[in-house]
Amino acid sequence: MGTVRVADDHDLRWRGSDQARTEALLARGIAFTAEELAGKTREHHAGSATEPELFEVKFGPDTVVHSHAHLCDEIIYVIAGQLILGSRVLDPGSSVLIAGHTLYSFRTGPDGVHFVNFRPRNGAGYLSKDEFMAQRGSESVDAPTRAD
């Protein structure tokens, strides 16, 4: 039977970085800038292995998010500010689809950025540039990998 789940704006809370997740990534040698760690997220739908995930993200002005990849596709929709991918500036109302196992980075504009991130499932994983390159050199990029 079908299900309808509403995420009401008044019930959603902004959160800072997840300490346990950050520590697990740091243990793998993945470092984040203070600006990255100062970002906030707000989860609308947590998702599962079979259900999609939707969350909001806010980063302050001129934040650099270092090169990384995820295990599944994602769509980012800019609500406010600017998200800068290389020479492309995404203003409010713009979106980008990033395929899983695609290495990318971005920075925010002078007013920061507020965006919505949609993924087809949770557990998108996080691969640093070094992990991505090591995996690419030793095995197929499509092979299962870390889900931290």
Backbone bond lengths (Angstrom), bond angles and torsions (degrees), N, CA, C in turn:
res aa  C-N    CA-C-N  psi(-1)  N-CA   C-N-CA  omega(-1)  CA-C   N-CA-C  phi
1 M - - - 1.440 - - 1.524 108.87 -
2 G 1.298 117.42 145.00 1.458 122.98 -178.48 1.519 112.83 -67.95
3 T 1.304 115.35 157.54 1.454 121.85 -179.62 1.521 109.57 -130.72
4 V 1.316 115.74 141.36 1.460 121.58 172.91 1.520 107.13 -121.62
5 R 1.329 117.21 124.29 1.464 122.29 177.59 1.516 108.42 -123.55
6 V 1.309 116.22 124.43 1.457 121.36 179.56 1.522 108.89 -102.48
7 A 1.321 116.59 133.68 1.462 122.42 172.49 1.525 106.00 -105.90
8 D 1.324 116.97 103.98 1.460 122.47 -176.23 1.525 110.33 -83.95
9 D 1.309 115.87 130.05 1.462 122.30 -178.03 1.529 112.26 -49.09
10 H 1.319 117.75 -38.27 1.465 121.69 -176.87 1.526 112.84 -71.61
11 D 1.318 117.63 -18.07 1.462 121.55 -179.07 1.526 113.08 -96.34
12 L 1.315 117.05 -10.77 1.466 121.18 -175.27 1.520 110.46 -89.38
13 R 1.331 116.67 137.78 1.466 121.97 -178.08 1.521 110.60 -118.27
14 W 1.329 115.70 137.95 1.463 120.91 174.08 1.515 108.63 -76.70
15 R 1.324 115.93 139.96 1.467 121.72 -179.53 1.523 109.72 -131.47
16 G 1.331 114.11 150.13 1.459 120.06 173.75 1.513 109.63 -79.99
17 S 1.303 116.65 -170.24 1.465 120.47 -178.22 1.524 110.59 -62.75
18 D 1.317 115.96 144.92 1.463 123.84 179.01 1.523 107.88 -75.73
19 Q 1.328 116.74 112.29 1.462 121.59 -174.23 1.528 112.44 -58.73
20 A 1.326 117.72 -44.85 1.471 120.38 -178.36 1.528 110.77 -64.18
21 R 1.327 116.75 -43.44 1.472 120.27 178.99 1.521 110.23 -65.41
22 T 1.328 116.81 -43.12 1.466 120.52 179.04 1.519 110.81 -60.61
23 E 1.328 117.48 -43.81 1.466 121.02 179.35 1.526 111.17 -63.97
24 A 1.331 117.41 -39.50 1.470 120.32 178.28 1.524 110.56 -63.31
25 L 1.326 117.08 -40.28 1.462 120.56 178.27 1.525 110.99 -69.71
26 L 1.322 117.42 -40.27 1.469 120.79 176.96 1.527 110.78 -61.48
27 A 1.337 116.72 -37.35 1.467 120.83 178.44 1.525 111.49 -64.18
28 R 1.320 117.39 -24.68 1.468 121.69 176.22 1.524 111.17 -86.64
29 G 1.333 117.18 2.89 1.458 120.52 178.54 1.514 113.62 87.55
30 I 1.328 117.12 14.38 1.459 121.24 -179.88 1.524 108.26 -94.50
31 A 1.318 116.18 118.40 1.462 121.23 -178.97 1.524 109.95 -104.25
32 F 1.305 115.16 146.47 1.457 121.75 177.23 1.519 109.10 -120.83
33 T 1.321 116.44 149.54 1.456 120.39 175.78 1.527 108.75 -76.29
34 A 1.322 115.75 161.15 1.464 120.37 176.92 1.528 110.46 -58.83
35 E 1.336 116.24 -35.96 1.464 120.41 -179.91 1.532 111.43 -66.12
36 E 1.342 116.32 -39.60 1.469 119.29 176.95 1.525 110.01 -63.30
37 L 1.336 116.18 -45.45 1.461 120.48 -178.18 1.526 112.43 -67.56
38 A 1.330 117.02 -22.63 1.464 120.85 179.04 1.529 112.04 -79.57
39 G 1.321 117.53 -8.03 1.457 121.12 178.68 1.521 111.33 -62.12
40 K 1.315 115.85 155.80 1.464 122.34 -179.50 1.519 109.57 -121.44
41 T 1.336 115.78 146.90 1.461 120.60 175.89 1.526 109.55 -128.46
42 R 1.310 114.64 156.15 1.462 121.89 178.01 1.518 107.04 -141.36
43 E 1.320 115.69 113.15 1.464 121.23 -174.80 1.521 111.40 -85.30
44 H 1.322 115.43 124.11 1.463 121.34 175.79 1.525 110.29 -91.38
45 H 1.326 116.25 -50.47 1.462 122.15 179.77 1.523 107.45 -137.13
46 A 1.333 116.20 118.59 1.467 121.27 -174.87 1.518 112.89 -67.39
47 G 1.311 117.21 -28.16 1.454 120.13 -178.01 1.518 112.03 73.48
48 S 1.302 114.98 177.51 1.464 122.68 177.85 1.523 106.39 -156.06
49 A 1.316 116.44 -167.99 1.469 119.53 177.83 1.530 111.20 -65.50
50 T 1.345 116.59 -21.39 1.468 120.21 -177.31 1.529 113.73 -121.04
51 E 1.331 117.32 -1.77 1.462 120.87 -178.85 1.522 110.48 -122.10
52 P 1.331 118.00 146.47 1.463 120.64 -178.02 1.531 113.15 -71.08
53 E 1.316 113.88 159.53 1.464 123.12 179.69 1.533 108.47 -115.26
54 L 1.333 116.37 140.06 1.458 121.32 177.15 1.521 108.76 -140.50
55 F 1.340 116.13 127.55 1.458 120.35 177.97 1.522 110.22 -148.29
56 E 1.333 114.96 158.72 1.458 122.20 177.02 1.523 108.99 -103.33
57 V 1.322 115.65 152.87 1.463 121.94 178.53 1.523 108.59 -136.27
58 K 1.336 115.52 141.08 1.463 121.80 171.63 1.522 108.68 -128.63
59 F 1.329 115.84 129.49 1.459 122.49 172.27 1.521 107.75 -123.43
60 G 1.321 115.55 147.07 1.454 121.54 178.92 1.518 112.63 -73.22
61 P 1.337 115.99 -179.81 1.464 122.22 -178.46 1.528 113.08 -58.16
62 D 1.316 115.28 140.42 1.468 123.59 171.65 1.532 113.96 53.28
63 T 1.322 116.82 34.23 1.466 121.60 176.08 1.523 109.28 -79.61
64 V 1.321 116.26 135.61 1.465 121.77 175.17 1.525 107.73 -104.78
65 V 1.318 116.85 122.61 1.465 122.23 174.08 1.522 105.68 -102.39
66 H 1.330 114.88 114.93 1.463 121.21 -172.03 1.526 113.22 -66.27
67 S 1.322 115.86 161.92 1.467 123.03 -178.74 1.518 110.76 -55.22
68 H 1.319 114.66 131.39 1.457 121.71 178.66 1.525 108.44 -159.50
69 A 1.322 115.55 173.43 1.462 121.84 177.09 1.522 108.19 -141.23
70 H 1.317 115.77 160.03 1.461 122.30 174.49 1.523 108.05 -121.95
71 L 1.328 116.23 164.73 1.460 121.12 -175.84 1.525 112.99 -81.72
72 C 1.326 116.90 -18.31 1.464 118.94 -179.39 1.529 110.05 -130.82
73 D 1.318 114.50 166.84 1.460 120.68 178.76 1.527 110.27 -63.03
74 E 1.328 115.50 158.22 1.455 120.55 173.83 1.522 109.09 -150.04
75 I 1.313 114.85 153.09 1.460 121.61 173.42 1.518 107.01 -120.50
76 I 1.323 115.89 129.90 1.459 122.31 176.29 1.526 107.19 -111.59
77 Y 1.334 115.91 128.57 1.467 122.50 179.02 1.523 107.78 -119.60
78 V 1.319 117.01 120.62 1.466 122.06 -176.24 1.531 109.97 -81.59
79 I 1.337 115.18 125.39 1.464 122.15 178.87 1.530 110.68 -94.84
80 A 1.347 116.44 -44.13 1.468 121.23 -177.92 1.520 108.88 -149.68
81 G 1.315 116.24 158.79 1.460 120.94 -179.99 1.519 111.19 75.33
82 Q 1.329 114.95 -153.49 1.466 120.43 -179.38 1.518 110.49 -138.74
83 L 1.329 115.16 140.60 1.454 123.33 171.79 1.527 105.51 -114.68
84 I 1.321 116.89 123.99 1.459 121.28 -174.39 1.523 109.32 -111.72
85 L 1.336 115.76 116.03 1.467 124.02 178.18 1.521 106.98 -108.56
86 G 1.324 117.21 101.99 1.459 119.51 -176.53 1.511 109.60 60.92
87 S 1.332 117.26 -120.73 1.466 121.07 179.24 1.528 112.49 -94.49
88 R 1.334 117.13 -1.83 1.473 121.28 -179.01 1.522 110.43 -89.82
89 V 1.308 116.62 128.35 1.459 122.39 177.10 1.525 107.96 -106.00
90 L 1.325 115.98 119.26 1.460 121.15 178.40 1.522 108.47 -99.08
91 D 1.324 115.86 113.15 1.458 123.18 178.28 1.526 109.26 -91.12
92 P 1.347 117.59 171.74 1.464 120.00 177.73 1.529 111.63 -52.07
93 G 1.327 114.78 136.07 1.457 121.45 -177.36 1.515 113.25 94.27
94 S 1.339 117.33 -11.49 1.469 121.66 178.43 1.519 109.81 -88.30
95 S 1.322 115.57 156.93 1.460 120.28 177.77 1.517 109.95 -142.91
96 V 1.323 115.21 164.21 1.459 121.48 176.77 1.523 108.01 -142.83
97 L 1.322 116.62 136.30 1.460 122.83 172.97 1.520 106.71 -101.91
98 I 1.328 116.37 124.03 1.459 121.80 179.41 1.522 107.33 -116.38
99 A 1.317 116.64 117.19 1.464 121.14 -179.38 1.526 110.34 -67.50
100 G 1.322 115.97 148.49 1.456 120.33 174.37 1.517 110.36 -55.72
101 H 1.329 116.03 151.22 1.467 122.62 -179.87 1.526 111.89 61.83
102 T 1.336 116.38 32.78 1.460 121.63 175.20 1.521 108.16 -113.22
103 L 1.307 116.39 122.76 1.459 121.55 178.80 1.526 108.75 -76.52
104 Y 1.327 117.19 127.77 1.465 120.69 178.82 1.522 110.51 -152.47
105 S 1.305 115.54 160.75 1.457 122.85 172.60 1.518 107.00 -142.49
106 F 1.308 115.94 167.25 1.458 119.70 175.35 1.517 109.27 -155.42
107 R 1.309 114.28 168.63 1.456 120.25 172.28 1.520 107.37 -135.06
108 T 1.306 114.77 164.60 1.454 119.38 -179.78 1.523 109.74 -101.65
109 G 1.310 115.67 161.30 1.454 120.90 178.54 1.521 111.79 -79.63
110 P 1.327 117.18 -173.75 1.462 121.93 -176.12 1.530 113.92 -65.52
111 D 1.325 117.39 -17.65 1.464 121.10 177.26 1.528 112.02 -106.29
112 G 1.327 117.49 12.57 1.454 120.71 -176.72 1.521 110.71 77.25
113 V 1.330 115.42 -163.11 1.462 120.33 178.52 1.525 109.36 -149.67
114 H 1.306 115.23 148.71 1.465 123.82 173.61 1.520 104.97 -131.26
115 F 1.342 116.99 118.90 1.459 119.31 -178.61 1.511 111.89 -138.92
116 V 1.320 114.63 163.55 1.458 123.15 174.25 1.521 106.95 -106.79
117 N 1.326 116.50 137.23 1.460 122.09 179.71 1.527 108.04 -119.33
118 F 1.321 116.00 125.53 1.462 122.44 179.15 1.519 108.45 -117.09
119 R 1.334 116.09 131.48 1.464 122.03 175.59 1.527 108.56 -131.51
120 P 1.337 117.74 149.11 1.467 120.40 -176.04 1.525 113.91 -69.49
121 R 1.317 117.28 -13.28 1.470 121.87 178.15 1.519 107.65 -160.91
122 N 1.335 117.00 165.60 1.459 117.98 174.73 1.528 108.91 -85.52
123 G 1.304 116.98 -179.94 1.462 119.50 -178.47 1.511 112.09 72.09
124 A 1.342 116.22 37.62 1.465 120.46 -177.79 1.520 112.19 -66.15
125 G 1.331 116.85 -15.56 1.452 120.15 179.47 1.517 112.18 70.06
126 Y 1.313 114.86 169.02 1.460 121.42 179.73 1.512 107.40 -144.86
127 L 1.308 116.12 122.92 1.461 122.12 175.35 1.519 108.43 -118.53
128 S 1.327 116.67 125.61 1.457 119.72 174.07 1.526 108.62 -69.93
129 K 1.313 116.38 168.69 1.464 120.42 177.39 1.525 110.12 -58.65
130 D 1.343 117.59 -43.68 1.467 120.66 -179.87 1.522 111.60 -62.26
131 E 1.338 117.31 -44.51 1.465 120.47 178.49 1.525 110.85 -63.78
132 F 1.311 116.06 -42.65 1.461 121.23 179.43 1.525 110.54 -59.65
133 M 1.329 116.74 -47.94 1.464 120.88 -178.27 1.531 111.01 -66.74
134 A 1.325 117.76 -39.17 1.464 120.91 178.16 1.523 110.41 -64.58
135 Q 1.325 116.58 -42.62 1.464 120.58 179.24 1.521 110.22 -65.25
136 R 1.299 115.59 -42.30 1.460 120.37 -178.78 1.521 111.08 -62.71
137 G 1.322 116.41 -35.61 1.455 120.49 -179.39 1.513 113.96 -77.96
138 S 1.351 117.13 -22.55 1.458 119.15 -174.02 1.521 114.80 -108.03
139 E 1.334 117.30 -18.18 1.463 119.66 -178.34 1.513 109.69 -159.24
140 S 1.297 116.28 177.82 1.460 121.50 177.84 1.519 109.88 -66.80
141 V 1.317 117.09 136.41 1.455 121.53 178.62 1.521 110.76 -65.09
142 D 1.326 118.21 -21.89 1.459 120.93 -179.34 1.525 113.03 -81.65
143 A 1.323 117.69 -5.40 1.459 120.36 -179.56 1.526 110.02 -70.92
144 P 1.337 117.99 150.93 1.459 120.43 177.68 1.525 110.28 -58.41
145 T 1.303 115.76 148.14 1.460 120.68 -179.72 1.517 109.52 -148.27
146 R 1.306 117.46 -165.34 1.456 123.65 -173.27 1.522 111.95 -59.27
147 A 1.322 115.89 142.18 1.460 121.07 178.06 1.522 111.77 -113.90
148 D 1.331 118.89 17.33 1.475 121.02 178.65 1.504 110.03 -66.87
